[in-house]
Amino acid sequence: MKRTIKTYSLMIVCLCLFSCNESPQIDFQSYQELSGYNFISNGWFPDILGADSYNILETYDLNNRDAFGKFEFKQRAVYDSIIRNYQSVKEDSLLSRLNKISKPGYPSWFIPKAEVSDRNYILAKQNNFWLLMDRKSNRIYFFR
């Protein structure tokens, strides 16, 4: 009986801890799924996401509004054109901002900091979002 009570107590404590997570992660299979919400117009996702975006993922902190995200896309020429019109940023200023984010924690699926360079990524800023477009694949990472 005591063992059963301890087991249930431990399960309740674990459920409370996981449900109180202040850095949730959300993902969408497609832009169409994401567009059912007002996340882009409310500034939760960068407005560079287009109708061909997919595998959209973001983790964020509810208290400070910092976030990490990524998505993939199909039409490379369109995104090349859009991102080149954004403010270009230097690698050191991007890394400086990246290092100031303490919450949410640095996601394992985000670019390793040692790989952030303008040789590997097109680095840009648009509104509150810092963008890193992979030069070799159709993927954009972002944070704010």
C-alpha positions, 0 to 999 in steps of 0.5 A, spaced: 500 500 500 505 504 501 509 503 495 502 504 491 501 511 494 509 513 493 508 511 486 502 515 485 505 521 489 511 521 484 507 520 478 503 526 480 509 530 482 512 529 475 506 531 471 506 537 475 513 539 473 512 537 466 505 541 465 509 547 468 514 547 463 515 555 461 519 553 455 514 549 451 515 547 444 510 547 438 511 544 431 507 544 425 507 539 419 506 545 414 504 552 413 497 551 412 497 548 419 500 554 422 496 559 418 490 556 422 493 560 428 495 568 428 502 566 430 505 570 424 501 576 425 502 576 432 509 576 431 511 569 434 514 566 428 517 570 422 513 573 416 518 570 412 515 563 412 511 562 406 506 557 403 511 552 401 514 552 408 514 545 412 517 542 418 516 548 422 518 548 429 519 553 435 521 553 442 520 559 446 520 562 453 513 565 456 516 570 460 521 573 456 519 572 449 525 569 447 525 563 442 528 558 437 525 556 431 527 553 424 523 551 418 524 548 411 522 550 404 521 548 397 522 555 393 529 557 394 529 562 389 524 566 392 527 565 399 534 568 396 530 574 394 526 575 400 532 574 405 537 579 401 532 584 402 533 584 410 538 587 414 545 583 413 548 582 420 555 580 422 557 573 425 559 576 431 553 581 432 549 575 431 553 570 436 553 576 441 545 576 441 545 568 441 549 568 447 545 573 451 539 568 451 538 564 457 531 561 456 529 557 453 535 553 453 539 552 447 535 546 443 539 540 441 536 541 434 538 548 433 545 550 429 551 548 434 554 555 435 561 553 433 558 552 426 555 559 425 558 563 420 557 567 414 560 562 410 555 556 412 549 561 412 546 567 410 545 572 416 540 577 416 535 580 421 528 582 420 524 586 425 525 582 432 528 576 428 535 573 427 535 569 421 540 564 418 539 561 412 543 555 410 547 555 404 546 548 402 539 546 404 532 549 404 532 551 411 532 557 415 533 557 423 531 563 427 531 566 434 529 572 437 
